[in-house]
Amino acid sequence: MKTDGIRACQSCGMPMSAKEQFGTEADGAPSKDYCTYCYRDGAFTNPGITIDEMAKIGGGMMSQMYAIPPERAEGFAKEQLSCLKRWAGREIPLCESCGMPLARDEDAGTEADGSRSTRYCTYCYRDGGFTEPDLTREQAVERYAPMMAANLGMPVEKAGEMVARYLSTLPRWRE
């Protein structure tokens, strides 16, 4: 199965790139949307789980991995989950540079012809080009990590790890 790089599970948000990380459809084919932990044989492994329960699980993992206070980690997880297909009812595209959800037309950047970008947000991309074309992934981590640390009440070093890991999943920053 060709995965076009890394894809996020549309139920829990787990990054998926290896074939074994993808769930399976009823016919045994790999799911294009869901991971093996959330989806097998064409059905959710836990069909009754709520977004709050999923956020508690995901938030618990983030709290342990990145030293985020549990209540903030759960809130952040819920915010991220709310953009996924299972919870939003549709797949909401993310900016391929910063990861911002492109939920509304005004969130999208613009192409050179004035049309809305389907790949990038208004903060990263305008008039057919990046707003900061020379920005490196390392510079992006340096810029975003302190904001993430302040927002989530976590150590800036852990925020840097989290931001670096996340940016590496986005097309603009993949090596």
C-alpha positions in Angstrom: 0.0 0.0 0.0 1.4 3.4 -1.0 0.9 5.8 2.0 2.2 9.1 0.5 4.4 9.5 3.6 2.9 9.9 7.0 -0.9 10.0 7.5 -2.7 10.6 10.8 -5.3 8.1 12.0 -8.6 9.9 11.7 -9.8 8.5 15.0 -6.9 8.9 17.5 -4.4 11.1 15.5 -1.5 8.5 15.6 1.0 9.1 12.8 0.9 6.1 10.4 3.5 5.4 7.7 4.2 1.6 7.9 1.7 -0.8 6.4 1.3 -2.6 9.7 0.1 0.6 11.4 -3.0 0.9 9.2 -6.2 -0.8 10.3 -8.1 -3.1 7.9 -11.3 -2.9 6.0 -13.9 -5.8 6.1 -12.3 -7.3 3.0 -8.9 -7.3 4.5 -7.6 -4.3 2.6 -5.7 -1.6 4.5 -7.8 1.3 5.8 -6.7 4.6 4.4 -8.1 6.5 7.4 -7.6 4.6 10.6 -4.8 2.8 12.5 -4.7 -0.8 13.6 -5.5 0.2 17.2 -8.7 2.0 16.3 -10.0 0.0 13.3 -10.0 -3.7 12.3 -12.1 -5.8 9.9 -14.1 -2.7 8.8 -15.2 -1.7 12.3 -13.9 0.5 15.2 -12.2 -1.6 17.9 -14.0 0.5 20.5 -17.2 1.8 18.8 -18.7 3.4 21.9 -15.6 5.4 22.9 -16.4 9.2 23.2 -14.1 12.0 22.2 -13.6 12.8 25.9 -12.5 9.3 26.6 -10.2 9.3 23.6 -8.8 12.6 24.7 -8.1 11.2 28.2 -6.1 8.4 26.6 -4.2 10.6 24.2 -3.7 13.3 26.8 -2.3 10.8 29.2 0.3 9.7 26.7 1.2 13.3 25.8 1.4 14.1 29.5 3.9 11.3 30.1 6.0 11.9 27.0 6.2 15.7 27.1 5.6 16.6 30.8 2.4 18.4 30.1 0.0 18.8 33.1 -2.7 16.2 32.6 -5.7 18.5 32.3 -3.9 20.7 29.7 -2.8 17.6 27.8 -6.4 16.3 27.7 -7.7 19.6 26.5 -5.1 19.8 23.8 -5.8 16.3 22.7 -9.5 17.0 22.5 -8.9 20.1 20.4 -6.7 18.0 18.0 -9.2 15.1 17.9 -12.1 17.4 17.1 -10.6 18.0 13.6 -10.4 14.3 12.7 -12.9 12.5 10.5 -14.3 10.2 13.2 -15.2 13.2 15.5 -15.8 16.0 13.0 -17.8 13.9 10.6 -15.4 14.9 7.7 -11.7 15.0 7.2 -10.5 18.6 7.8 -7.3 19.3 5.9 -4.3 20.6 7.8 -1.7 23.2 6.7 1.2 21.2 5.3 3.6 23.7 6.8 2.4 24.4 10.4 -0.5 21.8 10.9 -3.2 24.4 11.4 -6.7 23.0 10.6 -8.1 24.5 7.4 -11.7 24.3 8.7 -13.0 27.5 7.2 -12.3 29.2 3.8 -10.6 32.1 5.6 -8.1 29.7 7.2 -6.6 28.9 3.7 -3.7 30.8 2.2 -4.0 32.0 -1.4 -2.4 30.9 -4.7 -0.9 33.4 -7.1 -4.2 33.6 -9.0 -6.1 34.5 -5.8 -7.7 31.2 -5.4 -7.7 29.4 -2.0 -4.8 27.0 -1.3 -5.9 23.5 -0.4 -2.5 22.8 1.2 -1.4 25.8 3.3 -2.9 28.3 5.8 -3.1 32.0 5.5 -0.2 32.5 8.0 2.2 30.3 6.0 1.2 30.9 2.4 0.0 33.9 0.5 -0.1 34.9 -3.2 1.4 31.6 -4.3 4.4 31.5 -2.0 5.4 30.9 1.6 5.3 34.0 3.8 8.7 33.0 5.1 10.3 31.1 2.2 13.7 30.8 3.9 12.4 29.5 7.2 14.1 26.2 8.1 12.5 23.4 10.2 15.0 24.1 13.0 14.0 27.8 13.0 10.3 26.8 13.0 10.9 24.6 16.0 12.7 27.5 17.8 9.8 29.8 17.0 6.9 27.5 17.9 8.3 25.6 20.9 8.2 28.6 23.4 4.6 29.3 22.3 3.6 25.6 22.8 5.4 25.5 26.2 3.6 28.6 27.4 0.2 27.4 26.1 0.5 23.9 27.6 2.5 24.6 30.7 5.3 22.3 29.7 9.1 22.6 29.7 10.4 24.4 26.6 12.8 21.5 25.9 9.9 19.0 25.8 7.9 21.5 23.6 10.8 21.5 21.2 10.8 17.7 21.0 7.1 17.7 20.4 7.1 20.4 17.8 10.1 18.8 16.0 8.4 15.5 15.9 5.1 17.0 14.6 6.7 19.2 12.0 8.6 16.1 10.6 5.2 14.6 9.7 4.2 17.6 7.5 5.1 17.7 3.8 7.0 21.0 3.9 9.5 19.7 6.5 9.9 16.0 5.6 13.4 15.0 4.8 
